[in-house]
Amino acid sequence: MKELAKKLINVEHELNKEIKVYFLGSLIADHLRYVFLNQAKKNKESISGELLGAIKLLFKFLAKSSKPANINGGIKVIFGRSGQKHHHHRLVDYLEDEYKSESMLFDKGYKNAIALLPLSKRIKIFFNVLKKLPFAYKSAKKKLTNYGLIPYQSKLITNLTGQLIKFEAAMAYLQSIAGLKLVVVDYDRSTFSALVLAANALNIKTVSFQHGAINPPYGYVPLIANEIWVWGNTWKKSLVAMNVPASNIQIVGSTIAEHFPNHKSARIKTIGIGPNPIGFYHNFALWSQLTVELTDLGYEVIVKLHPSMKVNDEVLKIFGSKAKIVNAAEMSNPDFLSRIDLLVISNSGLGYEAVLANVPVAVKRQAGSIGNDDMMITEGSFPELISGSKLKQQILSIQENYQEVLASETDYVSKNIYQQTGNEARLATIKLINNYIDGVAK
């Protein structure tokens, strides 16, 4: 999986160098990662079917009802919130409240931008996309093939069409806002890659927040935004090690994490599991046996899925019928952490939040992991759980040394993971944004 990830990063870099106007590699990187890393099934559509899907997207865009652009003057910053989950709101909502009339919230994909474009501009975009699409497709297909990656053609064409539409629409939208200084998003990939790339092309400053733990080789790299604002020095070092210039990284702390004192007893009854979206087979190998063993030992197990995961047949196969499984929409992190006595994670930033909530954390190491698993165990001295006959004794050891384990983990997190959290992080972020708006920072 790591080798495949590195190949996709190389494809992204090379496509960015080949087509610099809209950095094709970064524009479609999330699609490629999803398709190849999640082992999506090949699409067997014919060439005519592939082209039909792209044409439908184009005409759907062209047929959008429009209204005259009515963008208020004085807009200096656009904020991008990519979802409605707890962490999305913690990252962005306070900024919208702080800047009010000076800001605009981008929270519905590109519908905001497209709805404000007059028909004449959408017709121009329509032909621009038609012109760029064949070359973009050939370039992407060639680079993927060079690395032994066979593209899923219909999905690639459809994604290219959609992303080019978003890029062109974002360009037109941003150009219509006089005096815009800054675009700040909760993540510079996925929903907002086209917006950030368009802002970059127009020399509008762009910023992405760190919203989760950084795990090589994927760790917000290649950085699409001009800057990334991170939780603490550990993450800055990680990004620098992955060739992100130190000058492009600012430390502001985490507005997601906050101290939630939970006065728990040292008796472990309920164990939480926080999985990541690493694909069915990897998650099955990591969690299936452990979950069965924990429930057989009499522990209540609550599984809180990563925000990008949903409860489905594959998830049920991984965690079985005895564990309680919830998604991010059903239970916030603070609520989840208030219900458990021990959290077991693998390469997840949720573990650091748990420590701030006075919940001790154990690590289930992913085979071949070079990310947070190794860092937490070797540098932070977090206990490691290993499935098998000694599992119960491992948990009892944590229970017997509950306060000592928690104190050690708290010390590590406070010194290395978060420079500051909650309101202090919000104030640091606002100060930096003000500097960019006022022209103090460059």
N, C-alpha and C positions, 0 to 999 in steps of 0.2 A: 504493500500500500504506500509506503514512504517513497519507494522508487517511482511509482506511478505519479505521486504528488509532485515529485521533483521534475518529472517530464512535463507535466502540465504547467509548472512555473516557467520552465524553459520555453515552452510554446508561447506563453503569455509575453515573456520578454522579447522574443524574436518577432512576434507579430506587432508589438508596440514599436519596435525599431523600423519595421517595414512600412507601417501605416501610422505616421505620427500625428496626422491631423486629428484623428479621433481615437488613437491608441486602441486599435482593434483587439489586441490581446486582452487588455483589461476590460474591454466592453463585453466580451463574451466569456470571460474566465469563469464566472460563477456557473454558467450553463455547462461548460466543459467539466468542471469539477463535479457537478451534480450527476451528469451523465456517466462519466467514467468511474468515479469513486463510489457511486451508489449502484454500480453494476446494472444500469438500466438496460432493458431489453432492446435489441436492435429493431429499428423500424423498417418494415419491408415495403414501404410505399414506393410507387413508381416515380419517375422524374416528374411526370405530369401532376401527380398527387402532391409532390413536394412544392412545386411551383404554385399550385392552387392554394396551398396553405399560406404562402407568403403573399400572394395577390389578395386573398381575403383580408389579411391584416392591413394591407395598404388601403384597400377600399373602405374598410371599417373606419380607419383613421380619417380618410377623406370625407366620409359621410357624417362625422361627428357634428352635432349641432353646435354652433358657435354664437358668441355674443361679443359685442365690441369690447376691446381691451379696456379695463378700468382699474389700473393699478395705482394705488395711492402713492403720492409723492412722499419722500422721506424714508423709504425703505432702505435700510443700510445692511441688513443681514437676513439671510434665509436660513431657517432651521429645518432639518430633515429628520422626521421621526418615522421609522420604517415599520412600526407595528403598534399594537394596542396592549402589549403585555407589560407586566410590572416594570421590567428594566427599561423598556422604551420610554415610559413616562418618567421614570427617575432620571433618565439622561437628558430629557429635552423640556419637559413641561415648565420647570421653573424659569427656563430661559425665555420661553414665550411670554410668561407673566412679567419678567423683568423688563423686556424690551418693547412689548406691546405695539405701539404705533410705528416703531422703527423696524419691526420685523414682520416676516411672513412665514407661516408654517407650511411645510411641504409634507403632507401626511396621507395623501391619497394617490400614491404612485405619480403618474404623469397626467392624470386627469385635470389637475389644476392648470397645468401649462397648456394642454391641448384645448381645453374649453375656452381659453382666452385668445386663441389664435384665429384671426379672420380667415375666411376661405382662401383668399389669395395666397396667404403664407402657407397654408396647408397644401395647396396645389404645388407650390414651389418645393416644399419638403418632399412631397410625393415623388416628383421627378428626380430630386437629388438622391433619394433612397434607391430608386430604380437604377440610377446611374452607378451608384457605388456598390450595390449588392453583388453583381457577378464577380467583380474583382475581389471583394472581401471574402466571398465564399471560396473562390479558388485558392486564395492565400491561406485561409484557415485550414482548408482540406489538405493542402500541400504540406504545411508545417506539421499537422497531426500525423499524416502518413509518414513523414520523415522520421518520426519517433515511434513508428510501429503502432500508432493509434488509429483505428479505423473509425472515422466519424459516422454518426447516425445522421444521415444526410437531411432527412425531412426536418428533424428537430433543429439541426444546425441552421438550415435556411430560415426556418420560422423564427428562431431566436435572433439571428442576424437582422432580419427584417424589423422585428420588434425593437431591438436595441438601437438600430440606426434611426428609427422613427423617434424614439425617446431622446436620443442625442440631438437630432436636428430640432425637435420641438423645444428641448431645454435651451438650446442656443438662442432660438428666436425669443423665447420667454425671458431669458436673462438679459438679452440686449434691450428689451423694452423697459427695464427697470433702471432708470437713471440714478446714479449715486450709490449703487449697490457695492458694498465693500467686502462682504464675507459670506461664504456658504459653509455652514456647520452641520454635519450629519452624524447620526449615531453609528453609522458604518458606511465606509466609502465603497463597499461592494454591494452585490445583490441589488436591492431596489434603487440605490442612489449612484451606481457606477456611471451611468450616462449623465446625470446631473453634475456630478463632480468633474467628469472629463470635459463637459461643455464649459463649466466655469473656468477650469484650467486653460482651455483654449482661448477664453476671453480675458485671461490674466486677472481673474477675480480670485482672491485668496480662498483656499479651501482647507477645511479642518475635519478630521474624523476622530471620534472618541474611541478609546479602548472600552469594549463592552463585555469582554470575557477574558479568560486566561489565554496566554499566547503559547501555542504548542508548535514547535518546528516540525516539518518545514513550512507549514502554513501558520503564519503569525502576522496577518495583515500585510503580507508582502506578496508581490511588489506593492509598495504604498501608492495608492492612486491619488489621494489628497496631498496637498502641499505639506501638511503637517499632521501628526497624530498626537493627541494629548492622552497621556497614560496615567496609570494608578501610582506608580512608584519607580524607584531606580532599578529594581530587578527587571522590570519590563523594558525600560530604556536600554539596559545592557543586552537583553535578548534581541531586541530589534537591531541594535548596532551590530551584533554578531551576525545578523542576517542581512548586513550591508545597507541598512537604512541609515542615512547620515544623522549624526547626533544633533545637528542643527535643525533637523526636521521633527524633533521629538521634544515635547514639553511635558513636564510632570505637574499634574493638577490634583491628583488623588481620584477617588471614586465617589461619584454621587449616587451610585447604586447601593454600595455597601454602607451600613450604618450600625452603630452599636445598639443591639436590642438585648438588654440584660434579661436572661431567663434563669430564674432561680430553680435549677433542677437538682434532683437528688442524684447520688452517684450510682444508683441502680439502673442498669441498662435493660429496658423492656422493649422499647421501640427503636428500630434501626432504619434509617433512611438510606436510600440509594439514589445517586444522581448521575444517570448515564448521559453520554454524549452521542451525537448523530454520526457514528463511525461505520454505519452499515450493519445489516442483520448478522452476518457471519461473525464479524469481530465482536459485536455486542453479545451474541449468543455464547461465544467462547469465553468471554470475560465474566458474564453475569449469571448464566443459567444455573450452573452447579452451585454457585455461592448462594443464590436466592433460595434454592431448594434446601440447602443445608441450614440456612438461618431459620427458615420457617419450621423445619423439622426439629430444630433445637428449642422451639417454643417462642422465638422472638416474633413480635409483630413487625412486618416489613412494609414500609411505604416507599414506593418508587415515584420520584418526581422527574418527569421527562424534561429534557432540554427543550427550550421554547420552539425549536424547529421540528420537534418530534410530535407525533400524534399516537393515540392509543389505536392500534390496529392488530390484525392477526399476527404479524411478525413480532410485535412487542409482547403480545400475550404468550407467544411461544418462548420468548426469551425469559420472561419473569414468572410464568406459570399462573395458576389460578388462586394461589394462597396469598400472594402479595397484593396490596392495594396499589393500584397504578393511577396516577393523576397527571394531567398535562398542565402546562403553565397557565392556561386560562382558568383552570379550576382551582388552583391554589397558588398564592404568592409565595415567594421565598421566605419572608418572615413568618407566615402562617405555617408553612412546612417545617421550618426550623423549630418553631415553638412546640411541635408535636413529637419530635424525636429526641432520643437520648444519645445517639451516635450516628454520624453520617459516614457513609462509605462512598468514595468517589474515585474516578480515574481521569486524570487530565482535565479537571473541571475547576473553574474559578468559584463555583458554589462552595467549595471547601473553605475558602478564605472568608466568605460571608458567614459561614457556619461558626467559625472560630469567634468572630465578633459577636455572635449571638450566644456565646458560651456553650456551644455544642462541640465536643471533641470530634476529631476527624481521623478516620483510618483510610489507607490507600489500598485499592486493589489494582496492582500494577498491570498495565496492558503489555503484552508480550512485545518486545522490541521497542518499547516506548523510550523516547529521548526528551520528552516534554516535562510537564509538571509532576508526573509520577516520580520520576527520578529526583527532581529538585526537592519535592516535599519530603521524600524519604531520606535522601543523603544530606541535604542542607538543613532541612527543617526538623528532622528527627520525628516525623509523623509515623505512627505505627503502621506496619504493612499487614494486611490480612491475606492469608493464603488458604485456599480451600483444602479440605481434608480433615484428618483426624485431630489436628491441633487447633482447629478453628475456635472451638469453644474456649479453650485455654487462652487463646489470643484475646478474645473478647473479655474474658474474666480478668485478664491482666490489665486491660484498659479500665475496667470497672474498679479494680482495687487501687489503681493509681490515677483515678479520674481527675482530681484537682491538679496533680503534677503534670499529667499529659496536657490538660487544658492550658495551664500556665506556660508551659514550654511552647505550645503552638501559638498562643497569643503573643508571646514575646517575639517569635519569628515573624508573624504576620505584621505586627506593628512596626518592626524595624526594616522589613524587606519588601512587603507586598504593597501596602497602602501608605503613601506619604501623609495622606489625610483622607477623611471620609465625610459623608453627610454634608452638613452646612458649610464646613470649612472648605471642602472641595468645590462646592457651588460658588462660594465667594472667590476662590482662586480662578475658577473658570470665567466668571463674569469679569474679573479684573483683566484677564488676557483678552477677552473679546473687546472690552472697552479700549484697550491699547491698539488693537487693529482698526477699530472703527475711527478712533481719534488720530490714527496715523503715527502713533508712538512706536509701535512694532512694525517690522517690515518682513 
